[in-house]
Amino acid sequence: MIFSRVVAALFAFGTISAVASPAPAVVEKREDVSDVLAVISTLQSTTGGILPQIDSLVNTDTATEENLTPLLQQLTAAFDTSAVSLEALQGRVDENTGGTKDEVAEQTAAVYTDVIRSLDNLKTKTPQFWPLVPQFGLDAALTQVLLGLNILLAGVVQLVAAL
């Protein structure tokens, strides 16, 4: 009789212990500045393949709507992809590891300077094709990347502007 009570008590205690055990804490990995730099580096690499083609077409007077359209679409897509990649980091960036805001600002400024230089060349030498630029949402894509950077690394846009 006592044996059955002891077994029942042990069984009840075991059940309560199993149910009451805490779940292991989930540790979220925080990205660092190197993850942001990787996104900007990919953007720089992608735009580095597109912008020279635009410049070549414009500088050789062979630019047409048919050959500029896919390049401007690719350029917009590159910025859209970068904006999505930055958004995927979800604001969980450790600003103290993997690089500095200054590095991000310098790399971003280099990309934007190249884009501005090419688009200014397009606007100056072939103004009839300038309306293609906003048609594909390039201005919005450029803004989205800067907004994403500013959300992840507060103040980086001011650093980009200073460069």
C-alpha positions in Angstrom: 0.0 0.0 0.0 2.6 2.4 1.0 4.7 1.4 -2.1 1.9 2.4 -4.4 1.6 5.8 -2.7 5.4 6.3 -3.0 5.4 5.4 -6.7 2.4 7.7 -7.3 4.2 10.5 -5.5 7.4 10.0 -7.4 5.5 9.9 -10.7 3.6 13.1 -9.8 6.8 14.8 -8.8 8.5 13.7 -12.0 5.7 15.0 -14.1 5.7 18.3 -12.3 9.5 18.6 -12.7 9.4 17.9 -16.4 6.6 20.4 -17.0 8.2 23.1 -14.9 11.7 22.9 -16.4 12.6 26.1 -18.1 13.1 26.2 -21.8 16.6 26.9 -22.9 17.1 30.6 -23.7 17.3 31.4 -27.3 20.2 33.6 -28.1 19.8 35.7 -31.2 22.9 36.3 -33.3 23.6 39.9 -33.6 25.1 41.0 -36.9 28.0 43.4 -36.8 29.2 46.2 -39.0 31.0 43.7 -41.3 27.6 42.4 -42.4 26.6 45.9 -43.4 30.0 46.4 -45.1 29.4 43.1 -47.0 26.0 44.4 -48.4 27.6 47.7 -49.5 30.6 45.8 -51.0 28.2 43.7 -53.0 26.4 46.8 -54.2 29.7 48.4 -55.1 30.7 45.3 -57.1 27.3 45.2 -58.9 27.2 48.9 -59.8 30.9 48.7 -60.8 29.8 46.4 -63.7 26.8 48.5 -64.7 28.0 52.1 -64.5 30.9 51.7 -67.0 28.5 50.3 -69.5 26.2 53.3 -69.1 29.2 55.7 -69.4 30.4 53.9 -72.5 27.1 54.2 -74.3 26.7 57.9 -73.3 30.3 58.8 -74.1 30.3 57.1 -77.5 26.9 58.6 -78.5 25.5 55.1 -78.9 23.0 55.4 -76.1 19.4 54.5 -77.0 16.4 53.8 -74.9 16.6 50.2 -75.8 20.2 49.8 -74.5 19.9 52.1 -71.5 16.7 50.6 -70.2 18.1 47.2 -69.1 21.1 48.9 -67.5 19.0 51.3 -65.5 16.7 48.4 -64.5 19.8 46.4 -63.3 21.0 49.4 -61.4 17.7 49.9 -59.7 17.5 46.2 -58.9 21.0 46.3 -57.4 19.9 49.1 -55.0 16.6 47.3 -54.3 18.5 44.1 -53.4 20.8 46.0 -51.1 17.9 47.7 -49.4 16.2 44.3 -48.8 19.5 42.9 -47.5 19.9 45.8 -45.0 16.3 45.4 -43.9 16.9 41.7 -43.3 19.4 42.7 -40.6 16.4 44.0 -38.7 18.3 46.6 -36.7 20.3 44.0 -34.8 23.7 45.3 -35.7 26.4 45.5 -33.0 28.1 48.8 -33.9 31.2 48.0 -31.8 32.4 45.0 -33.8 33.3 44.2 -37.4 34.2 47.7 -38.6 33.2 51.3 -38.0 30.6 53.7 -39.1 33.3 55.7 -40.9 34.1 52.6 -43.1 30.5 52.1 -44.0 30.2 55.8 -44.8 33.3 55.9 -47.0 32.3 52.8 -48.9 28.7 54.1 -49.3 29.9 57.5 -50.4 32.1 55.9 -53.0 29.2 54.0 -54.5 26.9 57.0 -54.5 29.6 59.2 -56.0 30.1 56.8 -58.9 26.3 56.6 -59.5 25.9 60.4 -59.4 28.9 60.8 -61.7 27.4 58.4 -64.3 23.9 59.8 -64.0 25.2 63.4 -64.3 27.1 62.3 -67.4 23.9 60.8 -68.8 21.9 63.9 -68.0 24.5 66.3 -69.5 25.3 64.4 -72.7 22.0 62.8 -73.5 19.3 64.7 -71.7 16.6 63.1 -73.9 17.2 59.9 -71.9 17.1 61.4 -68.5 13.4 60.7 -68.0 14.3 57.0 -68.0 16.0 57.3 -64.6 13.0 58.0 -62.4 10.8 55.8 -64.6 12.4 52.7 -63.0 12.3 54.0 -59.4 16.1 54.5 -59.1 15.6 57.6 -56.9 13.5 55.6 -54.5 15.9 52.7 -54.5 18.8 55.1 -53.7 16.8 56.6 -50.8 15.8 53.1 -49.4 19.5 52.1 -49.1 20.3 55.3 -47.2 17.3 54.8 -45.0 18.2 51.2 -44.2 21.8 52.3 -43.3 20.5 55.0 -41.0 18.2 52.6 -39.2 21.0 50.1 -38.7 23.8 52.5 -37.9 22.4 55.8 -36.6 24.3 58.8 -37.9 25.9 57.0 -40.8 24.0 59.1 -43.4 25.4 62.3 -41.8 28.9 60.8 -42.3 28.1 60.0 -45.9 26.8 63.5 -46.5 30.0 64.9 -45.0 32.1 63.0 -47.4 
